[in-house]
Amino acid sequence: MPSQIQRVMPQVKNIVFLMLENRSLDNVLGWLYQNNNPKQVLPANSSKTYDGLQTGSYSNPYSYWDGGGAQAVTQLPSGLGQYSDQMPYYDPYEQLVVSSIDSWNGVMNQLFGNQYMISGLPAAQTPPTMQGFLQDYYAYKMLANYEGLDILWTYTPRNLPIINNLARGYAVSDSWFCSVPSNTNPNRAYSICGTSLGIESDEFNAFQYFPANTIFNVLATAGKSLGLYAYEPNWLSGQCYTEYTFPFISKIATSSGAPGVPVPKQSIEIADIATFFERACAGTLPDFTYLEPKWGYSSPDGSLVQGTDYHPPTHLRPGETFLGQVGQAVYAGPQWKDTLLIVTFDEHGGTYDHVAPSWGAKNPDGMNGPSGFAFNLFGVRVPTILISPFVYPSTVFRAPQGSAYPFDHTSFIKTILLWAGVDPASAGLGARMPLAPTFDYVLESEQVNFAEFVHAAPEAAIVQDAPLGTPGQPLNALFEGIPFLVTKEILKSNNGFTQIKAAVERYRADPGKFMRDMREKYRKLESDAARRSSPP
């Protein structure tokens, strides 16, 4: 039984938590304070300037074989038409490394590469330069209509009014980092379990188990009522993503009450997202509410599955609408006066950010990843917004003064456990979480935000101009007509323009032989990897 300690945020009776997908701070909130400064900055002695894109000029180089040259990070250009809320147009690499056997494309390359791809795991304390985003994306997405520059295009408050208005109307952190420089599953695991059990990236699909204790289990033991509400309650095997991926949640007693009846203490209600909206309206939200958006992604054939999670390369307007609906439901409900709504993102998803994450992250359980990664580097900055009547408008917050660590996703766990009166050190949720800074100091003891809910600007405010062209039409004639997977293989396996051009010519001369040779290469690599991982 977790020990009881002095609670934080006693004025908060209900917490609602929404984790969205795959956007860096610069990508969606980089221009939040372009023309002025926030009204309050915490800690009070920290910089009064929001650390966004207005603070300097930022760029990334092209790949070396394409001539190098700096390309500027810019606001979303006009002329994108129906694609104005769909940038980057392709889904960038999200995993820590795509394949440590023969390619170091991935997040580590985004952080430590420049016009050249990195060749291996950087040594600890090597400063991330944040110069590899364009090279990593451009080499991967050669056929993009925008010549890869869309990875450096960032949204303004005019483009994304809902999330920007919420960030200005309440409190946003400009120094919140995801827990792992990688993708969804390990980062969500850190926000729920305090560890990813040595898993550094999603596997070939998203179907992974993390058999570890969760914040839900600890809160249930502490006597809290819980709700898990998902857009897709039958994501797999009759379970939503969160219940399936974190199987310890199934150990909690399940409630099946009506939305008008409070959820019993020490139980969890797992239901669809409509139940959340009904409970918010009725004033019967549980103590801790966890929301799953509708998942969006691109299929291998290039088609989109549209979600409400902000995931590239799907459209952002549905995500904006969903975020506005969640915020309005909480604000308009009877429990608003006692509520904290937390909005965050699991990872940056390959989108650009200019602030380097720091080394020195605590490995929570001594497990290293398959690449050798020791979980000692934080991931890229992501937006985190605190929405509550106890939060002053126009606040920007960072880790408290004296903290040895920045905010990361384990800060969610620690702050929420302290709110529940649970000792983080005895919760069994990894060794990193008890060391994390907490954000309770951002909330005042009494209501200080009396503004009406920050509604979005009209949808017409989103830039709508004549289309720039047809995305997917190759501009680089060298690869025109060559299948996408073959393009990736050529770029990964050859150094310098001469070798790349020769590989293209080999493919054009005999596509069948090129494909057979490629398949044979990967069969051998898989066989060698299996042999190396087998015990002697």
Secondary structure by P-SEA (a helix, b strand, c coil): cccccccccccccbbbbbbbcccccccccccccccccccccccccccccccccccccccccccccccbbbbbbcccccccccccccccccccccccccccccccccccccccccccccccccccccccccccaaaaaaaaccccccccccccccccccccaaaaaaaaabbbbcccccccccccaaaaaaacccccccccccccccccccccccaaaaaaaabbbbbbbbccccccccccaaaaacccccccccccccccccccccbbbbbcaaaaaaaaaacccccbbbbbccbbbbcccccccccccccccccaaaaaaaaaaaaaaaaaccccccbbbbbbbcccccccccbbbbccccccccccccccccccccccbbbbbbbccccccbbbbccccccccccccaaaaaaaaaaacccccccccccccccccccccccccccccccccccccccccccccccccccccccccccccccaaaaaaaaaccccaaaaaaaaaaaaacaaaaaaaaaaaaaaaaaaaaaaaccc
